[in-house]
Amino acid sequence: MRERLPAFTSVRTGPDLWPHEAAFGELLVHTAEDGSPWALCYQCPCGCGSPVMVPSEKARDGSPTWTLTAEADGSYSASPSVRMTSPQGCKSHYFIRSNRIEWC
Ligand SMILES: [Zn+2]
């Protein structure tokens, strides 16, 4: 079992990035046509290996969405918090603020 991640250590942005492509600690920012964040994709920061996608309101597929913010320093934030809820899952609960993982 890995240590829980305190922050993402690298960031890639692009229009065609998906959670299964993310290395542990890497934040993939799937961008919309206007360059704004469409979804954040990464491996669960608890170390369980689950791919996670945090979509913005632009996803509009009926699933929960988040407000994604590109900060002035080039980092990313998501609101509200992210909670893993699947019965088999790790139950992680955390905020993403300026690329940092703030565990609840
Ligand atoms: Zn996890």
Residues whose N, C-alpha, C, O or C-beta is under 5 A from the ligand:
A	BS01	ZN	C44 C46 G47 C48 C90 S92
